């Protein structure tokens, strides 16, 4: 009997489950409070708009975006996106000129960074434990487990009589 089915999905961690449970409890409490308030207002003669804020009032754009991020569980991707925007302040101007964050894998908790030369890639590899600690300080413990350094991009391969057989081009010394 073969077990060649689809790969099992990764189970959410305890922190993720706690966030989901907290979000659900807050929504349930909010719904109970809104329903009780509506019943109370209905007994007094119907829903009316008044001087006090209620659920029908317009929201500020920032509040609406924060609510959407919380409801959808996008806290971590949004925080990592903010870090990518502040990359030069986090790693320093010199490193930021030569190493650029490409993407964040939320399942593996890996930040992928591409450098423009092997020297800067090596430098980033040596600095990665300190950078992971700094990123987790900003984002919360365990958000980034490791930094994966991509090989430097080079000019396209050129084929011709002066090519060495088996060479992978200008990046063949990487790693």
VOGU-3710 file (C-alpha; in Angstrom, 3 decimals, decimal comma):
1> xxxxxxxxxx> 0,000/0,000/0,000  1,447/3,369/-1,021  1,271/6,567/1,007  1,881/8,898/-1,933  -0,927/11,268/-0,928  -0,548/15,000/-0,542  1,973/16,192/2,014  0,375/16,794/5,427  -0,221/20,433/6,307  1,947/21,846/9,055
11> xxxxxxxxxx> 0,042/22,061/12,340  -0,211/25,564/13,804  1,995/26,210/16,809  0,718/26,996/20,295  1,221/30,735/19,821  -0,814/30,686/16,588  -3,602/28,699/18,249  -3,639/31,109/21,181  -3,936/34,101/18,827  -6,841/32,474/16,976
21> xxxxxxxxxx> -8,611/31,600/20,253  -8,129/35,116/21,622  -9,420/36,666/18,386  -12,501/34,390/18,460  -13,200/35,198/22,126  -12,952/38,946/21,464  -15,320/38,694/18,491  -17,824/36,646/20,507  -17,722/39,143/23,391  -18,143/42,037/20,979
31> xxxxxxxxxx> -21,117/40,309/19,325  -22,768/39,617/22,713  -22,294/43,241/23,751  -23,672/44,612/20,466  -26,716/42,309/20,627  -27,482/43,301/24,240  -27,168/46,986/23,392  -29,496/46,627/20,396  -32,123/44,812/22,527  -31,892/47,582/25,124
41> xxxxxxxxxx> -32,300/50,296/22,477  -35,202/48,427/20,854  -37,077/48,446/24,212  -36,562/52,204/24,478  -38,184/52,929/21,150  -35,882/51,807/18,380  -32,357/52,391/17,197  -31,436/56,024/17,064  -28,263/57,826/16,283  -26,974/59,833/19,193
51> xxxxxxxxxx> -24,049/61,816/20,440  -22,213/58,726/21,669  -20,247/56,435/19,388  -21,791/53,141/18,351  -21,036/50,391/15,825  -22,597/52,343/12,959  -20,210/55,287/13,107  -17,494/55,647/10,447  -13,994/54,384/11,317  -10,662/56,009/10,771
61> xxxxxxxxxx> -8,720/54,359/7,932  -5,859/53,260/10,211  -8,312/51,646/12,645  -10,091/49,855/9,801  -6,818/48,492/8,419  -5,644/47,371/11,871  -8,981/45,631/12,445  -8,750/43,868/9,073  -5,181/42,720/9,788  -6,241/41,356/13,178
71> xxxxxxxxxx> -9,402/39,635/11,884  -7,534/37,903/9,064  -4,519/36,903/11,163  -2,048/38,904/9,082  -0,088/40,324/12,041  3,167/38,490/11,273  3,246/39,123/7,476  2,396/42,788/8,040  5,139/43,131/10,666  7,707/41,453/8,406
81> xxxxxxxxxx> 6,659/43,733/5,539  7,327/46,702/7,809  10,787/45,331/8,584  11,527/45,018/4,867  10,620/48,673/4,492  12,976/49,598/7,353  15,788/47,281/6,193  18,485/50,031/6,013  17,748/51,148/9,599  17,892/47,561/10,879
91> xxxxxxxxxx> 21,050/46,284/9,154  22,862/49,543/8,467  23,364/51,551/5,288  26,447/49,660/4,021  24,879/46,214/4,259  21,529/47,458/2,911  23,233/48,751/-0,258  24,474/45,251/-1,088  21,913/42,876/0,494  18,175/43,139/-0,224
101> xxxxxxxxxx> 15,378/41,111/1,441  13,401/39,197/-1,202  10,621/37,357/0,650  9,528/35,833/3,946  8,341/32,228/4,191  5,792/32,259/7,009  5,555/28,458/7,311  9,308/27,924/7,635  9,898/31,348/9,279  12,799/32,057/6,927
111> xxxxxxxxxx> 13,759/35,489/5,583  15,347/35,206/2,114  17,971/37,843/1,288  19,931/38,310/-1,949  23,373/39,895/-1,994  25,162/41,430/-4,985  28,521/39,698/-4,395  29,938/36,653/-2,695  31,876/38,835/-0,251  28,685/40,511/0,996
121> xxxxxxxxxx> 26,909/37,134/1,089  29,666/35,787/3,336  29,495/38,899/5,508  25,711/38,489/5,850  26,130/34,822/6,735  28,468/35,774/9,569  26,068/38,469/10,795  22,881/36,392/10,434  22,631/35,166/14,075  22,784/38,761/15,322
131> xxxxxxxxxx> 20,304/39,888/12,645  17,865/37,088/13,533  18,036/38,187/17,177  17,468/41,828/16,178  14,525/40,943/13,914  12,923/38,795/16,609  13,370/41,676/19,034  11,251/43,851/16,715  8,743/41,217/15,574  8,347/38,902/18,532
141> xxxxxxxxxx> 10,251/35,809/19,595  10,435/33,053/16,963  9,126/35,094/14,024  12,361/34,624/12,049  14,242/31,362/12,609  16,952/31,889/10,013  18,151/34,067/7,165  18,708/32,296/3,858  21,272/34,007/1,641  20,737/33,678/-2,128
151> xxxxxxxxxx> 23,593/33,617/-4,592  24,400/36,883/-6,298  22,676/37,474/-9,588  25,051/37,910/-12,475  24,857/38,721/-16,147  23,114/36,147/-18,319  25,142/33,151/-19,452  26,886/33,628/-22,749  27,563/30,646/-24,911  30,470/30,611/-27,296
161> xxxxxxxxxx> 33,970/29,373/-27,972  35,489/31,022/-24,878  33,231/29,243/-22,369  34,713/26,615/-20,060  32,690/23,393/-20,212  30,643/22,890/-17,020  31,050/26,486/-15,801  27,935/28,027/-14,299  28,949/31,575/-15,116  30,108/34,459/-12,927
171> xxxxx> 28,397/33,037/-9,809  30,187/29,665/-9,914  32,487/30,625/-7,025  29,541/31,304/-4,722  29,203/29,260/-1,568
//
